[in-house]
Amino acid sequence: MKSLIIVMIFFSFNVHAAMVSAGSYVPYFSRAQINTSGKTKVFEINPYIGYGGQFHLAGNTHFLPELGYAYFLNNPENLRREQIFLHYNFSYIISDMFLLRYGITNNWYRLVGKGGSENLRNGSGSLSFPSPNKTVTSYYTTLNIGGEGFFGTKQMSVRFDLQVMSFQKLENKAYNYLLTLNFYRF
């Protein structure tokens, strides 16, 4: 019954467009160290694909739900990392060619272990360590803010979403971002 009510509410909105997005997801922006001199991550290619909709709510406001998937290219041996996103974003139209995006995202970060062992450096030598042989999933929610700029016939756009992790605490915040090219069908 609950699912039926949610579906009825979902389809009661004025469906404006469907969207497909492709781009890159960068976790722990400017927090994760990438070399021994202390340089932090600014950009990384982790392919992202998403499918969503655009539902008119009122005035210049739209609801933009989206289901997304990111695959991490830089994986340790015997391990695959991936992330599933469920975005609950809203947009406010600033102009004909730009909109402000804001909302929350539920994230499922998955480590898929393939078993075996991996040799890792340990001081001047190396040691063999076991690799996990099961899948482990972490769940967390982010607070999102970003923008989307349209060009041409408004069927294509470029989007930037900044995701704030641990937004309940003032200290120890971490940031992720999503940079995508979006294709709309009205």
BELNORUR-V729587 format. One record per residue. RES is the residue in one letter. PHI is phi in whole degrees, -180 to 180 (none if undefined). PSI is psi in whole degrees, 0 to 359 (999 if undefined). D_FIRST is the distance of its C-alpha to the first C-alpha in Angstrom with 2 decimals. Layout:
RES_PHI_PSI_D_FIRST ; RES_PHI_PSI_D_FIRST
//
This chain:
M_none_316_0.00 ; K_-60_317_3.81 ; S_-64_321_5.43 ; L_-63_319_5.10 ; I_-65_317_6.38 ; I_-62_316_8.77 ; V_-62_318_9.96 ; M_-64_318_10.64 ; I_-64_316_12.51 ; F_-58_316_14.23 ; F_-87_356_15.58 ; S_-79_343_16.56 ; F_-74_158_19.38 ; N_-79_105_22.67 ; V_-70_121_22.97 ; H_-98_319_26.57 ; A_-163_158_27.33 ; A_-107_150_26.48 ; M_-136_140_28.54 ; V_-120_134_30.09 ; S_-128_151_32.07 ; A_-145_138_34.76 ; G_180_217_36.93 ; S_-135_143_37.70 ; Y_-112_129_36.06 ; V_-121_106_38.53 ; P_-84_154_37.48 ; Y_52_48_39.61 ; F_-56_127_41.60 ; S_61_18_45.03 ; R_-119_321_44.23 ; A_-79_126_44.58 ; Q_-77_135_48.26 ; I_-113_353_49.35 ; N_-152_176_53.01 ; T_-74_345_55.59 ; S_-86_359_56.93 ; G_96_6_53.69 ; K_-65_139_52.39 ; T_-106_162_48.65 ; K_-71_129_46.12 ; V_-114_321_45.88 ; F_-144_145_44.58 ; E_-153_143_43.31 ; I_-94_110_42.00 ; N_-129_102_38.64 ; P_-54_135_37.04 ; Y_-127_136_33.68 ; I_-132_149_31.45 ; G_-151_158_28.29 ; Y_-137_131_25.98 ; G_-154_187_24.21 ; G_-136_169_23.71 ; Q_-130_116_25.08 ; F_-116_124_23.06 ; H_-72_130_25.15 ; L_-101_296_24.05 ; A_-166_142_27.18 ; G_56_237_30.92 ; N_-97_14_31.90 ; T_-106_135_28.64 ; H_-129_155_26.28 ; F_-103_131_23.33 ; L_-123_71_24.31 ; P_-70_147_21.70 ; E_-154_139_23.47 ; L_-106_126_23.24 ; G_-131_163_26.76 ; Y_-143_131_28.96 ; A_-123_139_32.46 ; Y_-116_128_35.02 ; F_-88_124_37.94 ; L_-79_327_41.29 ; N_-92_83_43.38 ; N_-110_145_42.25 ; P_-65_162_44.31 ; E_-61_141_45.57 ; N_65_23_43.16 ; L_-146_139_40.13 ; R_-121_134_37.61 ; R_-113_138_35.74 ; E_-151_162_32.71 ; Q_-141_139_30.05 ; I_-114_137_26.54 ; F_-122_142_25.43 ; L_-126_101_22.26 ; H_-87_133_23.79 ; Y_-118_74_22.20 ; N_-101_155_25.31 ; F_-120_159_26.29 ; S_-134_151_29.52 ; Y_-126_123_32.08 ; I_-77_116_34.57 ; I_-85_316_38.07 ; S_-150_181_39.97 ; D_-62_337_39.70 ; M_-116_3_40.27 ; F_-147_140_38.65 ; L_-135_151_35.41 ; L_-92_136_34.54 ; R_-117_141_31.51 ; Y_-157_152_29.85 ; G_160_204_26.71 ; I_-131_161_25.56 ; T_-135_132_25.09 ; N_-89_131_23.51 ; N_-119_137_26.12 ; W_-119_105_26.29 ; Y_-97_121_30.01 ; R_-117_132_30.86 ; L_-109_116_34.24 ; V_-104_105_34.67 ; G_-82_139_37.70 ; K_-109_3_39.92 ; G_79_186_42.25 ; G_90_203_46.04 ; S_-140_162_48.24 ; E_-136_137_49.39 ; N_-89_123_52.80 ; L_-122_147_52.70 ; R_-66_140_55.65 ; N_-140_85_56.75 ; G_72_239_59.66 ; S_-89_350_62.52 ; G_-122_203_61.00 ; S_-145_156_57.68 ; L_-131_155_55.59 ; S_-93_127_53.07 ; F_-119_144_49.59 ; P_-72_143_46.73 ; S_-98_144_43.74 ; P_-62_149_40.23 ; N_-119_28_38.88 ; K_-143_170_35.15 ; T_-96_133_32.42 ; V_-122_133_31.69 ; T_-121_133_28.96 ; S_-111_142_29.15 ; Y_-118_136_26.41 ; Y_-157_163_27.33 ; T_-120_142_26.47 ; T_-119_154_29.01 ; L_-97_129_29.75 ; N_-114_145_30.77 ; I_-148_141_33.30 ; G_-172_193_35.06 ; G_-144_161_36.28 ; E_-141_125_36.16 ; G_-111_129_39.18 ; F_-96_155_39.15 ; F_-146_161_42.15 ; G_68_232_43.32 ; T_-88_18_40.94 ; K_65_18_38.08 ; Q_-98_355_36.43 ; M_-132_145_37.60 ; S_-150_164_37.49 ; V_-116_133_38.43 ; R_-125_141_36.08 ; F_-128_121_36.87 ; D_-120_123_34.22 ; L_-96_128_35.55 ; Q_-112_127_33.20 ; V_-103_119_34.11 ; M_-91_153_33.38 ; S_54_46_33.64 ; F_-72_349_33.32 ; Q_-76_337_33.00 ; K_-105_145_36.61 ; L_-78_330_39.68 ; E_-102_164_41.63 ; N_60_38_41.05 ; K_-78_147_38.83 ; A_-126_152_38.47 ; Y_-126_142_37.72 ; N_-123_160_36.36 ; Y_-143_158_36.48 ; L_-126_126_35.14 ; L_-123_116_37.45 ; T_-135_159_36.14 ; L_-107_125_37.12 ; N_-111_144_34.25 ; F_-122_123_34.08 ; Y_-107_148_32.06 ; R_-127_117_31.25 ; F_-92_999_30.78
//
